[in-house]
Amino acid sequence: MADILGYEMPDDLHYHQEHTWVRIEGDKARVGMTTFYTGLAGATTYVDLPFEGDDVEEGETCGKIQSSKWVGKFVAPLSGEILEINESLEDDCQLINKDPYGDGWIMVLKPAKLDAELAKLHNGGPAVEAFLKSEQERIDKEKPTS
């Protein structure tokens, strides 16, 4: 597990630019939110989950995550059919903050274009580190100065 800028970023995951992660499990892909996202968003207060059986496209907003700071979009990192959603989040949406790479997962997909879309995601220490650093720089520039 890599620690990048103080955020845990497991090496076996692939990361989308909208701060979702993908773990390949055979012919399925488990998806959740990164610690970078949860660190920025703060405590999760509500999750609007996508629906099992729906088809999603990479980059499509398929749910919402509300936190103590904002309402954010949950973006599909891959195209495919939603096979399963994490119903445990309906009872305890804080799982996204407590265990984002374990019990806090959001959905499982049957990817439609796995190889082509996986190649577009950030994977491996140097690629993930460069991505997070550029995101942190972008966020720092957007902060209002007093």
N, C-alpha and C positions, 0 to 999 in steps of 0.2 A: 504494500500500500504506500503510495507516494504522498508526502505532505508537501503541498505546493501553496505558498503564501499563507500557510496556516490552515489550509483546507485539505481534508482527506480525499484523495482521488485514487481509488483502486486501479492498479495497472491492468487488470483483466477486463475493464469496461471500455466502451466507446462513448464519446461525449458529443452531443449535438450543440450547436451554437446557442440554442435557447435553454441551455443548462439542464437538459435531460440526459440520462445515461441509459445505455443498452448493455445487457449481459446476454450473450448468446448461450442458449441451453438446447442443444440439439438442433431441431428445426424450428425452435421458438425463440422469441426475444423478450426478456423481462425488461421493463422500463420504469424509471423513477426519476426523482429530482436530485441534483448534486448538492453537496455540502456548501458549495459556493452560493447556490441559489438560496438555500435555507439560511445561510449566514447573512445574506443581504435582506431577505424577506422578514426574518424574525420568526416568532412563534406562529405556526399554522393554526388558523382558527376555523377554517371550513374548506372542504374539498368538494367540487362539483365534478364527479367522475364521468368518464365516457361510458358508453353502453356496450356490453358484450354483444358480439355479432356484427357490430358496425365495422365498416371499412374506413380506414383513414389514409391520408396521403402524407408523405414526409413534409414537415413544415406546417401542417394544418393544426389549428387550435382545436383540441378535442375535449377540453375541460378547463376548469378554473381552480386556482388555489388562492384562498384569501388568507392573509396573515395580519399580524398586528400593525403592519406598515402599509399594505396595499393589497389590491386584487391583481393577481398575475395570471397569465395564460399558461396552460399545460399544452405543450406542442409535441406532436408525434415526431420522434426522431427517424422513424422508418415508415414506409407504406405497408399496409397489410390489414388483416382482419383481427379485431380484438377478440381474443379467446377467453380472457379472464380479466376481471378487475379485482382489486384488493378491497373487498367489502369491509375488512377490519378498519379501514380508514374512516368509514361512516360512523363508527363508534369512538375512534380515537385518532383524529387526523394529526395529532402530535407525533405519531409514528414517523411521519416524514422528517421531523426534526430529530427525534430520538435515535432512529435507526434507518437513515435514508437508503443505505445500500443493502439492507436486510428486510426486516418486517415492514419498512415504510415504502416498499415498491408500490407502483400505481397500476400497471396493467401488463398483460402478457399478450404479445402479438404473434400471428403467423405471418412472417414477412413475405411480401410479394416480390420485392426487388432487392433481396438481401445483399448480394455481392456489390452491386452498383452503388447502393445507398450507404452501406457500411464503409466503403472506401472514402466517402465524403466526411465521415466523422473523425473527430480527434481521438487518437489512440497512441499510447506509449508516452513515457515520461517527458521527453523533450517537446513533443507536439502539444501535449496537454498543458505543460508549463508555459509555452509560448502563448497559447490560447488564453489561459487564465490571466497572464500578465497583461495582455492587450485588453481584456475585459476590465481588469482593475483600473488600468489607465483611462479607459473610456468612462468608467463610472466616476473616477476622481475628477475628470474634466467637467462632468455634468453637475457636480456638487456646487451649490451656490456659495459664493464667497461673501464673507461679512466684512 
